[in-house]
């Protein structure tokens, strides 16, 4: 359900932008943060299915970029994390993240929770 919700929000915004236009092809560029824990292939599939249902048979290209979490720690570390531990609490926005330099949990998260449509191109 988590992936379907994100796909619905993205598809609805695309539909608002192009509704009423005669188009054959849509290209969408999306940024999803790693901290949202989405299955990228599922999100793509659901977006395509929603758009086809609402707009008919179109050529659809979806590019999804994963934004890594960016953190700052009290120890002075600033940077991106390559991996995040799975947690049962991630659905509630609670992440099990620690500084790779000192292992502290006293960090500030500056990125990695995005859900952005960067570009919609319709022709």
C-alpha positions as CSV (number, residue, x, y, z in Angstrom):
1,X,0.0,0.0,0.0
2,X,2.9,2.3,0.7
3,X,4.1,2.3,-2.9
4,X,0.5,2.7,-4.3
5,X,0.0,5.8,-2.2
6,X,3.1,7.5,-3.6
7,X,2.2,6.4,-7.1
8,X,-1.3,7.9,-6.8
9,X,0.0,11.2,-5.6
10,X,2.5,11.4,-8.4
11,X,0.0,10.3,-11.1
12,X,-2.6,12.8,-9.9
13,X,-0.2,15.6,-10.3
14,X,0.8,14.5,-13.8
15,X,-2.9,14.2,-14.8
16,X,-3.6,17.7,-13.5
17,X,-0.8,19.1,-15.5
18,X,-1.7,17.4,-18.8
19,X,-5.5,17.0,-18.6
20,X,-7.2,18.1,-21.8
21,X,-4.1,18.1,-23.9
22,X,-3.7,15.7,-26.9
23,X,-0.6,13.8,-26.1
24,X,1.0,10.5,-27.2
25,X,4.0,10.3,-24.9
26,X,4.8,11.3,-21.3
27,X,8.2,11.5,-19.6
28,X,8.3,11.9,-15.9
29,X,11.3,12.5,-13.7
30,X,10.9,11.8,-10.0
31,X,13.1,11.9,-6.9
32,X,12.3,9.6,-4.0
33,X,14.3,9.6,-0.8
34,X,15.8,6.4,0.4
35,X,14.2,7.1,3.8
36,X,10.8,6.6,2.2
37,X,11.6,2.9,1.7
38,X,9.8,2.6,-1.6
39,X,10.1,-0.3,-4.0
40,X,11.0,1.7,-7.1
41,X,9.7,-0.9,-9.6
42,X,6.4,-1.1,-7.8
43,X,6.1,2.7,-7.8
44,X,6.8,2.8,-11.6
45,X,4.3,0.1,-12.3
46,X,1.5,1.7,-10.3
47,X,2.2,5.2,-11.9
48,X,2.0,3.6,-15.4
49,X,-1.2,1.7,-14.6
50,X,-3.0,4.8,-13.1
51,X,-2.0,7.0,-16.0
52,X,-3.1,4.4,-18.6
53,X,-6.4,4.0,-16.9
54,X,-7.0,7.8,-16.7
55,X,-5.5,8.9,-20.0
56,X,-5.6,5.9,-22.3
57,X,-2.9,4.1,-24.1
58,X,0.2,6.3,-24.0
59,X,4.0,5.8,-24.2
60,X,5.2,6.4,-20.7
61,X,8.8,6.8,-19.5
62,X,9.4,7.2,-15.8
63,X,12.8,8.0,-14.4
64,X,13.1,7.6,-10.6
65,X,16.3,8.9,-8.9
66,X,17.0,7.8,-5.3
67,X,18.1,10.5,-3.0
68,X,20.5,9.3,-0.3
69,X,20.1,10.5,3.2
70,X,22.4,13.5,4.1
71,X,23.3,13.9,7.7
72,X,25.2,16.1,10.1
73,X,26.6,14.8,13.3
74,X,27.8,16.6,16.5
75,X,31.2,15.0,15.8
76,X,31.6,17.1,12.7
77,X,30.7,14.4,10.1
78,X,28.7,15.7,7.1
79,X,27.8,13.5,4.3
80,X,25.5,11.0,2.6
81,X,24.7,7.5,3.7
82,X,24.8,4.7,1.2
83,X,22.6,2.3,3.3
84,X,20.0,2.6,6.0
85,X,19.1,-0.2,8.4
86,X,15.6,-1.6,7.9
87,X,13.4,-0.9,10.8
88,X,9.8,-1.8,11.7
89,X,9.2,1.8,12.6
90,X,10.1,3.4,9.2
91,X,6.3,3.6,8.3
92,X,6.0,6.0,11.2
93,X,8.9,8.2,10.1
94,X,11.3,6.8,12.7
95,X,14.7,5.8,11.3
96,X,17.5,3.8,12.9
97,X,20.4,6.0,11.6
98,X,23.7,6.6,13.2
99,X,26.8,8.5,12.2
100,X,29.3,6.4,10.3
101,X,32.2,8.2,11.9
102,X,31.3,8.0,15.6
103,X,28.2,5.8,15.7
104,X,26.2,8.4,17.5
105,X,22.4,8.8,17.0
106,X,22.6,12.5,17.7
107,X,22.4,13.5,14.1
108,X,20.5,16.0,11.9
109,X,18.9,14.5,8.7
110,X,19.1,17.0,5.8
111,X,17.8,14.9,3.0
112,X,16.7,11.5,1.9
113,X,13.0,11.9,2.6
114,X,12.0,13.5,-0.7
115,X,9.1,12.8,-2.9
116,X,9.5,15.3,-5.8
117,X,8.3,15.5,-9.4
118,X,11.3,17.1,-11.1
119,X,9.9,17.2,-14.6
120,X,6.8,16.3,-16.6
121,X,7.3,16.4,-20.4
122,X,4.2,15.6,-22.5
123,X,4.2,15.4,-26.3
